[in-house]
Amino acid sequence: MEKAFKLDFENDKAGSLFVNCCGCSQTESLHSFGPAAKPHYLIHFVLSGKGIFRSHDKEYKLEAGYGFLITPGELAFYQADETEPWSYLWVGFWGSRAEEYLNAMGLSDRHPIFSCDKSEELYDIVRDMMEHNTYGMADELRRNGLMGVFLSVLADSAGIVAQDVEDKGNEYVRKAITYIQSNYCNPIKVTDVADFVCINRSYLYTLFENILGMSPQQFLTTFRITKAKELLESTGYSIESIALSCGYSDAMVFTKAFRAMKGMSPTQYRKTSHKESSREQLQEVERLITELISREKPVVEKTS
């Protein structure tokens, strides 16, 4: 048996993030749920006591301060301890960006367990959701806003349990690369990349070396010079403008970096690339002329 206070809301909404249900429970000894699936995301957080959670043939023993994620359509089972049955809170949610937010936090169906040291704050958020339980627009907006706050608290303080170090390292590198791709045109430094990913510079360096075989600075410079090459080949922009467009505030620094990587200055590269382009065009014209000449002339029959 279970003593629970719960609320269910319409689950046919559209949006980036919205609440389907929420509640708090004090379970009896060995109270269980499942194996069963849910149509939305569901996060449980243990406030007291102990229990187990099973998913993907793995079993996790959990106590106060830990929580678990159930993803849509995945079979899951959880059960309270016999001697110290748990109490927990939960929120069910959905939305076009729900999976994105969870993945960014390191939570997924393969890595469903987390710890959090802000149980009172999480409880207050869920209680606030339950107090604003009407179908009016004001309460709906408040609940959905609180869902974002709930995930924010987890993102800020949660420790993801049983996630492979390699997976986490790959995720850091992916985030760093995305940040560089979006901001290479600004005068960012490796420290800015590390700050965005929320790890220190030395650890970011180790991850890049292990996964990509180059340092973050080498990757940033390579990406910028690659973009500079594209601009040199396709535009008539000045060297100063191309330098600024690729994150270099000083054209001399840009020229030095370009020469170190390509073995020639940006101006020389532009001339060379134009010559290569002209040579290719000339070769194509010559090919067409040769093909034209080599065609057999049509035979014209004489009539008597």
Secondary structure in CASP SS format (residue, H / E / C, confidence):
PFRMAT SS
TARGET T0000
AUTHOR 0000-0000-0000
METHOD secondary structure of the structure
MODEL  1
M C 1.00
E E 1.00
K E 1.00
A E 1.00
F E 1.00
K E 1.00
L E 1.00
D E 1.00
F C 1.00
E C 1.00
N C 1.00
D C 1.00
K C 1.00
A C 1.00
G C 1.00
S C 1.00
L C 1.00
F E 1.00
V E 1.00
N E 1.00
C E 1.00
C E 1.00
G E 1.00
C E 1.00
S E 1.00
Q E 1.00
T E 1.00
E C 1.00
S C 1.00
L C 1.00
H C 1.00
S E 1.00
F E 1.00
G E 1.00
P E 1.00
A E 1.00
A C 1.00
K C 1.00
P C 1.00
H C 1.00
Y E 1.00
L E 1.00
I E 1.00
H E 1.00
F E 1.00
V E 1.00
L E 1.00
S E 1.00
G C 1.00
K E 1.00
G E 1.00
I E 1.00
F E 1.00
R E 1.00
S E 1.00
H C 1.00
D C 1.00
K E 1.00
E E 1.00
Y E 1.00
K E 1.00
L E 1.00
E E 1.00
A C 1.00
G C 1.00
Y E 1.00
G E 1.00
F E 1.00
L E 1.00
I E 1.00
T C 1.00
P C 1.00
G C 1.00
E C 1.00
L C 1.00
A E 1.00
F E 1.00
Y E 1.00
Q E 1.00
A E 1.00
D C 1.00
E C 1.00
T C 1.00
E C 1.00
P E 1.00
W C 1.00
S E 1.00
Y E 1.00
L E 1.00
W E 1.00
V E 1.00
G E 1.00
F E 1.00
W E 1.00
G C 1.00
S C 1.00
R C 1.00
A H 1.00
E H 1.00
E H 1.00
Y H 1.00
L H 1.00
N H 1.00
A H 1.00
M H 1.00
G C 1.00
L C 1.00
S C 1.00
D C 1.00
R C 1.00
H C 1.00
P C 1.00
I E 1.00
F E 1.00
S E 1.00
C C 1.00
D C 1.00
K C 1.00
S H 1.00
E H 1.00
E H 1.00
L H 1.00
Y H 1.00
D H 1.00
I H 1.00
V H 1.00
R H 1.00
D H 1.00
M H 1.00
M H 1.00
E H 1.00
H C 1.00
N C 1.00
T C 1.00
Y C 1.00
G C 1.00
M H 1.00
A H 1.00
D H 1.00
E H 1.00
L H 1.00
R H 1.00
R H 1.00
N H 1.00
G H 1.00
L H 1.00
M H 1.00
G H 1.00
V H 1.00
F H 1.00
L H 1.00
S H 1.00
V H 1.00
L H 1.00
A H 1.00
D H 1.00
S H 1.00
A C 1.00
G E 1.00
I E 1.00
V E 1.00
A C 1.00
Q C 1.00
D C 1.00
V H 1.00
E H 1.00
D H 1.00
K H 1.00
G H 1.00
N H 1.00
E H 1.00
Y H 1.00
V H 1.00
R H 1.00
K H 1.00
A H 1.00
I H 1.00
T H 1.00
Y H 1.00
I H 1.00
Q H 1.00
S H 1.00
N H 1.00
Y C 1.00
C C 1.00
N C 1.00
P C 1.00
I C 1.00
K C 1.00
V H 1.00
T H 1.00
D H 1.00
V H 1.00
A H 1.00
D H 1.00
F H 1.00
V H 1.00
C C 1.00
I C 1.00
N C 1.00
R H 1.00
S H 1.00
Y H 1.00
L H 1.00
Y H 1.00
T H 1.00
L H 1.00
F H 1.00
E H 1.00
N H 1.00
I H 1.00
L H 1.00
G C 1.00
M C 1.00
S C 1.00
P H 1.00
Q H 1.00
Q H 1.00
F H 1.00
L H 1.00
T H 1.00
T H 1.00
F H 1.00
R H 1.00
I H 1.00
T H 1.00
K H 1.00
A H 1.00
K H 1.00
E H 1.00
L H 1.00
L H 1.00
E H 1.00
S H 1.00
T C 1.00
G C 1.00
Y C 1.00
S C 1.00
I H 1.00
E H 1.00
S H 1.00
I H 1.00
A H 1.00
L H 1.00
S H 1.00
C C 1.00
G C 1.00
Y C 1.00
S C 1.00
D C 1.00
A H 1.00
M H 1.00
V H 1.00
F H 1.00
T H 1.00
K H 1.00
A H 1.00
F H 1.00
R H 1.00
A H 1.00
M H 1.00
K H 1.00
G C 1.00
M C 1.00
S C 1.00
P H 1.00
T H 1.00
Q H 1.00
Y H 1.00
R H 1.00
K H 1.00
T H 1.00
S H 1.00
H H 1.00
K H 1.00
E H 1.00
S H 1.00
S H 1.00
R H 1.00
E H 1.00
Q H 1.00
L H 1.00
Q H 1.00
E H 1.00
V H 1.00
E H 1.00
R H 1.00
L H 1.00
I H 1.00
T H 1.00
E H 1.00
L H 1.00
I H 1.00
S H 1.00
R C 1.00
E C 1.00
K C 1.00
P C 1.00
V C 1.00
V C 1.00
E C 1.00
K C 1.00
T C 1.00
S C 1.00
END
